[in-house]
Amino acid sequence: MAKETVKKHSEFEELIENPDVLADRLAQSEDFVAKNKSKLLGVFAVIAALVVGAFVFYNYRSSQNKEAQEAMFQSVHYFEADSLNKALNGDGQYDGFLKIADEYSGTDAGNLAHFYAGVALLKEGKFADAQSHLEDFKSDDYLLQARAYSLIGDALSEQGKNKEAADMYKKAADHNANQYFSPQYLMKAGIAYEAGNDFKAAAEAYDKIVKDYVASAEVADAKKYKARAEALAGGNN
């Protein structure tokens, strides 16, 4: 234990006293964020749509009028077939998510169309539009609402708004926090904070996983990332 403490203290001093070492660490951090961003930021769009979104859609159907049901059913079919343009804009016979969200505003169908439209626009790389639709979506289903917050974080991250993205991931993690999804969102928050060079906030996000979600699959990586972030945070002081 004493040897590890001495080693950490020595590494910390080296970071402060040698700018080249700190620069190298920062470069490594940038590589880490670049490599992990594509894996951990924005990977839930398909899961959100196929696992959660479709389930909620089929539960909402009974409360909608026949026209909205038929339009949504066809749009979901196109979405699941990865025909995103038809899913969003319709096929000439059935409306797409964009028109349904507008024409049925205030209904369950219109609300859910915002969610689907946001996911589809994310997949198309239209991040600002995706953010707008996802922000218009509201759900009493805490898992789906948390997922929407996370997807907004993805859209913000892709626009280079790292702090806003990280804050949204934290909002997702705190929305009826649970052992399965919250650690995932906190991990994404930490990576987003690192992308914005806020290593102190990143370390805090990872630390929350370590302390509050000890049985999660993310805890081992969270410990490693926390140590890195703390070293980089200390080197910036």
N, C-alpha and C positions, 0 to 999 in steps of 0.2 A: 504493500500500500504506500509506504514511504517513498519507494523508488518511483512508483507511478506519479506521486505528487511532485517529486523533484523533476521528473521528466516533463510533466505538463507545465510546470513553472518555467523550466528552461525554454520550452517551445514558445511560451507566451512572451518571454523576454526577447527571444529571437525575432518574433513577429514585430515587436515594437521598435527594436534597435536596428533591424535590417530591413529597409524598405523593399529590397529586391525579394526577400522571402515573403513579405506581405503581398507584393504584386503577384508572385507565383501562386500563393494561396488563392488570391482573388481570381486569377486566371483559371485555376482548378475549379473554383466555385462556379464560374461562368460555364465551364465545360459540363459540370455536374447538372446545372439548371437546364442547359440546352438539351442534354441527353435525356433528362427525366421529364422535362416539360411535355414533350410529345406523348410520353407514356402515361403521365398522371394528370395532365390538364386536357380536358376535352375528350376523354375516353368513355364517358358515360352516356353519350347521346343515344347510341343504339340500345343500350341497356334500359335507359329511361323510357324510350318509346316502346320497345317490344315487351319488356317485363312489367313496367308500371303503367305506362300510358294506355296501352291496349286494354289492360284490365279495367282501368277506370272508365274508358270509353264504353265498353260493353255494359257497365253498370249505369252509366248516364243515359244510355239509349232510351230507356223506357219513359223518361220524362220529357222527351223532345217530340216535336211534331214530325209527321212522316217525312216531309221534305228535307228537314235538317238531318234526320236519321239517315236517309238515303245518301245525301251528299257527304256526310261524315264517313259513312261506311265505305263509299267508293274512294274517298281521299285516303283513308287509312289503308285500304287495299293497295293503292298506288305507293303509299309511303313504305309499306312493308316489302313491296317489290322494288324499292329503291328508284322509283320513277318520281323524283322529287319535283320536277317542273309541273307534272300533272297533279301531284298531291297538293302543291301550293296554289296553282292557278286553274285547276279544273281541266276537263277534257272536252268541253263544248256542250256536254250534256249535263254533267254534274259539276257543281261549284267546288273549288278547292278551298284549302284551309284559310287563305287570305280573305276571300269573299265571305266565307261562313263566319269568320271572326268579326267581320264588319257588319254583316246583315243581321246576325243573330247575337249581337252584343247584349250582354246582360243575361243571356241564357246559359245553361250548362254546356250546350253544344258550342256556342260562341267562345266560351271560356276555354274549353278543352282545345278548340281550334287554335287558340293563341299558343298553347303549349306545343302542339304538334308543329305549328308554323315555326316557332322558335327553334325546335330541334332540327327541322328540315333546313332552315336558313343557316344554322350553324354548320351543317354538313356541306352546304353550298359555299361556305366561306363568307357569307354576308353577315358579319358579326354584329354590326350596329343594329341592323334590322332584327336579328335574332334576339338581341338584348331587349329591344323595345317590346316584342311580342311576349317574351318570357316575363317581363316586368308586369304585363297586363294580366297574366294568369294568376288566379287565386284559387286555392283549394283547402278544404277542411281536412283532407288526407295529409297527415303530417309528413309521411314519407315522400309523397309526390311533391308537396310544397318545398320540402328541403332539397329535393332533386332539382327543382326549378331554380332555387337560389344558387345551387352549385353550377348549373348550366349558365346562369347569368355570369357567374365568376369565370367560366370558360370563355364566354364572349368578351368579357372585359380584358381577360388575359391576352386574348388574341389581338386586341386593340392596343396592347402595350400598357394598359392601365393596371399595373401590378398591385399597387396598394388597394385599389378599389376591388380588384379580383379577390385578393386575400381576405379582405373584410367580408366579402360576400360568402366565401367558403366558410369562414368562421360563423357567419349567420346560419348557414346550412347545418353546420355541426351542432350549433346550440338550439336548433329548432326541434324541440322534443328529442333531446340527445339520446342516442342509443349506442349500444356496444358494437354494432356492425357497421353502420354508415358513418357515424361521427368521426372515428379515427381516419377514415378515408378522406373526408373533407378537411380535417385538420392537417393531414399530410400535404394536401394540395395547397392549403393556406401557407404552410411553411415554405414550400417551393416557390410560391408566388412572391412571398416576402423576400426570399433570397434573390429572386429575379430583379427585385427593386432595390437590392443591396441593403435591406433592413434586416440585418442578421440577428439583432436582438429580438425583434418580433418573431422571426422564424424560429429561434431557439425556444421561445415561449410556447409557440404552437406545438412544436415537437415534444416539449416538456409536458404539455397537457395530455398528450397521448400516453407518455410514459407513466404519468401519475394516475390518470383517470381511467385508462383503458389497458390495463396490464395484461389482459388475456387476448388482446386483439392481434391480428396477423401483422399489423403495422408496427408493433412496439419495438421489435429488434432494429428495424431500419430507423425508427424515430430516435432511438438512443444514439446511433451513429451520426445521424444528421444533426442532432442537437449538439453533439461534441464539436462537430465542424463549425456550425453556426456560432457557437459560443467563442471558439477560437478566432473566427473572423470578426465577430463583434468586438472582442477584446483588442484585436489588432487595429481596429478603426478608432479606438479611444485614444 
